[in-house]
Amino acid sequence: MKKNWIISLALACCVTTVAHAQKRACTISDVYRIKNASGPVVSANGILAYTLSSTNLKAQTSASDIYVADERITNDGRSYAPVWSCDGKALYYTSTQSGLPQLWRYDLESKASTQITRYELGIDGAVLSPDNHLIAFAAEVYPHLGADGKANAEARRLKRENKLQAHIADALLYRHWSEYVDGRYWHVIVYDIERQTYTDLTPGNFHAPTFSPSGPEGFAFSPDSKELCFVSNHTPNPAQNTNSDLWIVPVEGGEARNITSDNEAWDGSPQYSPDGRYIAYRKQCIPGYESDRFRLALYDRVTGEKRVLTEEFDNWVDSYQWAPDSRSIYFLGEESGYEPLFQVDVRKGKLTKVIGERAIGSFDLAGKDSFYYTYSTVGKPSAIYSMVKGHETQITHYNDALEAEVDFRPAEAMWVKGAEGDSVEVFVVKPHGFTEGKKYPLVINVHGGPQMQWMDSFRADWQVYPGAGYVVAFPNPHGSTGRGQKFCRDISGSWGGRPYEDVMKVTDMLASLDYVDADRMGAMGWSYGGYFMNWLQGNTRRFKCLASMMGLYDLRSMWGATEELWFPNFDLEGQPWNSPLYQKWSPSEKVANFATPTLIITGERDYRVPYTQSLQYFNVLQTLGIPSRLIIFDNDGHWPSSLHSLPLYYNAHLEWFHQYLGGDPAPWDSQKLVSGEQTY
């Protein structure tokens, strides 16, 4: 990359920089003043509904309510996930106002809400049947108790009150992410609204639907409301493979039929076409590889034929939606730092980009060539927008006053030649009050996944640290999505190889920038990004400090304690006793080179990357006399609680960076926050 090209990018943003200087710097507290309008859904007659969420940092509370057009229809602060009835006369939503999550119905004519379900375990991921008579939802049940919510609730109560607290396992995947299984499985329960009966449609000792970190998903009604399609892995050892399949079952119950048994890789995300002819779904082709390309496929319910629609699209297909005429499908797909909206023709497979250069979070159709969707940029919080015949309009403006007050910093995209000559994208955010000719400390943030991408979308890290005087850079090295599947797969078997070379070349470029102080550079990362910090520890001394969150330290012991074994089995090409990669890429093998002060953060209920990895790392650093701090969130898993834990997370980083890089100090004393001597 030519240096003068980089400088021209900076000059192009000069006017924006001056405008932002009139606002004040972003703080941790400002992040919690943002209101988030999300999940737009449009009724049959074109009415928009969505969820509006907010938080109160000082009170440590959060709230979410449902809006129809500009009118708030709930006022309990506990309602979310709106779903329209097919005729558009009623809106269903989930609420915890009566305790556990239950489904409610809002009538547009009477403007009254009525509670529909009273399931003793609560409901999750509710789906309404097209005839409005049935509700399918997920619940975690003891299989031998079936759909009997009262019996399941009583069994849980007895377990809680039993003085003997223990976990027993006879098979793998006995715990997952942050919970022990203890004989419970997610099942799809169907509630008949008129008869007020509950039926377990997926009985057995398996998860149906399969687990998702964002909550249960993967089940849908047929257009005639007579059949349900769900996702489940029925193999004997689901911890070792990714072979989830699509199953169909009558809504009154009965034997389920596997319609994707010919594919030993992952199949999921089913949606029936409006005309009932097809079931669309996402599929992968490589068994055991959780980051294989997600393709959009069709199952013909008449002929049984299956075919892929998006073979020419060399990136991941994410959420999607059928067009009302069943002739095309709209989907979000990752592409070089964005998540554009695409359309694919069902018959010809022709692909069209409908909305580009947007990191779209969710969308819904609003008519021919019309859409509602959410998106944000690095420098602007998320809002709901409409697109009508190519013209975009911002619909919600809940953060306008905050945006006028606070300097939310934009990002510049730069490109660097990385490993094997491939171009590597890196976003750079300049600090508040940026002045030409002045040098600033730098923080590089390496993403986790490892197969994901940083996008031009709003994230608190991109604002809190620039608000405290830091240049923040976040690269998309090999292993990142959005750059074609080869670029994504190039990290497998090369955890400390190609990505390390990429980040070092990115660091070289950043250090050469006129406004970066090359003697005050730090780095941070989460999950695989945490691993990468630990790898940096043993391979370079270019950084004055590191921050490792939920990171892997010793790959052999990591394999022996994690739960989704298919992941290391594929990415490290076997098990510790038959693959040399566990030793080759393990940071624990580089102890002799350790020297950099490190902040370590982990969650005690993290079963993905067990917190003992961080304990081992901290023990070594302390024994070697290397400055280090360990923070353990005792109630959190792989992700800290956004309201209760992340404020401390941001504050601890600012303390660490201030100590070693010389930016602005943190607003609070983390030790006093933990001890209770101080509050936000």
Residue, then its C-alpha position, 0 to 999 in steps of 0.5 A: m500500500k502506498k503511504n500517500w494513498i493512506i494520507s489522502l484517506a485521512l484528508a478526505c475525512c478532514v471536514t468530518t473530523v472538524a464537525h465531530a470536534q464540536k461534540r464531547a468525547c464518548t464515555i462508557s455511560d454514553v453507550y448505555r444511553i443508546k436506544n435500540a430499535s430492532g426486529p422490524v416486522v410488517s403486517a399484511n396491510g403494511i403496518l410496521a412493528y418493532t422492539l425498542s430497548s434501553t438500559n439504565l446503567k446507574a440503576q442496572t436495569s434494562a427495558s424493552d417494549i413493542y411499538v406499532a408504527d409510532e405508538r407504544i403498545t406495551n408499557d411493561g419494559r418486558s416485551y419483545a419479539p413481535v409477530w403479526s397474524c396473517d390477516g394483520k389484525a393482531l400482533y403477537y409478542t413475548s413478554t415476561q411481565s407475568g414472570l417467565p416468558q409467555l405469548w401475548r396477543y394485541d388486538l389492533e381494533s380494541k387496542a387490548s392485550t391478552q395473555i395467550t400461553r401460561y406454560e410453567l416453563g416459559i416459552d422461547g422462539a414462538v412461531l405462529s401457524p398461518d391459520n392462527h390456531l397453533i403456536a410452536f415454541a421451544a422449551e427445555v424439558y425432561p423427555h420422560l415428562g414430555a410437554d407436561g409443563k407442571a411436571n417439568a417445573e416441579a422436577r426442576r423445583l425438587k432439583r433446586e431444593n435437593k441438598l445434594q448438588a451434583h451433575i451426572a453424565d454418561a455421554l459427551l455434550y453434558r454441558h454447553w456454553s454456560e449450562y449443564v444439560d442434567g437430562r434436559y433437552w430443548h423440544v418443540i412444543v405446540y400449543d393449540i389456542e382453542r383447545q388449550t393443549y400442549t403437545d411435544l412434537t420432538p420427543g426423545n433424548f436429543h435437542a430439537p431444535t438444536f442449540s443456538p447461542s442467540g436462543p432456540e430457532g430452526f422450526a417452521f409451520s407449513p402454509d396449510s398449518k398441518e406440518l412442522c419442519f424442525v432441526s435436530n442432530h440425532t447422531p449418537n455423539p453430537a459433540q463430535n459432528t455438525n450433522s444437524d438435519l431437517w425433520i418434518v412431523p404432523v402438527e398433531g404429533g407422530e413419527a418425524r421424517n428426516i429429509t436431509s439424511d443424505n448430507e452429513a454436514w449441517d442443514g438448518s434454518p427451514q422456511y416453507s415457500p408461501d405456495g407450499r411447494y418448497i422448503a428453503y434452508r441453509k446447508q453446509c457441505i463439509p462434515g464437522y466444519e462449523s465454518d463451511r460456507f452457508r448455502l441457500a438450498l431448496y427441498d421440493r416437497v412434491t419431487g423430493e429434489k434438493r438443489v442449491l440456489t447460491e452456489e455462485f455466491d462465495n460467502w455466507v448466506d445468513s437470514y433470509q425471507w421468501a417473496p410473497d409470490s414464491r418466485s424469489i428469496y431475499f437474504l443477507g450475505e456477508e461481504s467485505g465488512y458489510e452485510p448487504l441484502f440480496q435477491v435470488d431467483v428460485r427458478k433461474g438462480k440469478l443473484t441481484k444485490v438489492i441494498g449494498e454497502r450496509a451492515i444490515g442487522s435484520f429486515d422485512l419486506a414491505g411490498k414490491d421493491s420496498f423494505y424495512y431494515t436495521y443497520s448501523t455504522v461504526g460512527k452511528p448507532s442502529a436505527i430502522y430504515s425504509m427503502v422504497k424503489g431505491h430511496e432510503t429513509q431513516i424511520t426511527h430517531y431515538n438517538d438523535a439528541l445523543e448523536a448531536e451531543v456525543d462524538f461517535r467516531p466514524a471509521e476509515a477502511m484501509w487495505v494491506k497486503g497480508a499473507e500469501g499476497d492477499s489483501v487484508e481489510v482494516f478499519v481505523v477509528k481516530p480519537h476524539g479531538f483528533t489533531e493533525g501532526k499529533k501522535y496518539p497511542l494505538v489499540i488493535n482489536v483482533h476478532g474472535g470466531p475465529q471465522m467472522q468479520w468486523m463490519d462497518s457497524f456500531r460497537a461500544d469498543w469502537q467508541v469508548y477507547p477513541g473517546a479516551g484518546y486512542v486510535v483503534a484499529f480492527p483488522n479482518p485477517h485470514g479466517s475472516t468471512g466476507r472475503g470468499q470461502k478460501f480466505c475464511r478456511d485459510i485459518s484452519g490448521s494455521w491459527g498462529g500462521r497466516p493470521y499472525e502474518d496479516v496482523m503484523k503487516v497491519t501493525d507495520m502499516l499502522a505504525s507508519l501512519d503520521y498520527v500513530d505513536a509506534d512506541r505506544m501500541g497495545a492489542m486486545g482480543w476476545s475468544y480466538g482474539g484472546y488466543f491471538m493475544n496469548w500468541l502475540q505474548g510468545n512471538t513479539r514484543r512490539f506491544k506495550c500491553l495486551a488484553s486477553m478475554m476468554g482466550l485459549y492458552d494451552l490447546r491440549s488441555m483446552w481440547g480436554a475441557t471444551e464441549e463442541l469437540w467438532f471445532p478443535n477436531f477440524d480446525l486443529e486437524g485431529q486430537p492432541w494425541n494425533s495432531p502436532l498442531y496442538q503443540k505447534w500453535s499453543p501459546s503455552e509452548k512459548v513461555a520462554n518469550f513472555a514479557t508483555p503486561t497483560l490484562i486477562i478477563t474470563g467467565e467462570r461459566d464459560y464452557r466454550v473456552p473454560y476459564t481454567q485456560s485464563l487461570q493457567y495463563f495468569n499463573v504463568l505470568q505471575t510466576l514470571g513476574i510479568p505485570s498482569r491482572l485477572i478478572i473473573f465474572d462469576n455468573d457469566g459464560h463466554w460473553p459477559s452480561s452486557l449490562h452487569s459486566l461489560p461496564l467493568y470490562y470497558n473500565a478495566h481496559l481503560e485502566w490498563f491502557h492508561q497505565y501502559l499507553g498513556g491515554d485518558p484514565a478510566p472513569w471508575d476504580s475497578q477494584k472499588l466497583v468489584s468490592g462494592e465501595q463504588t457504583y456506576 
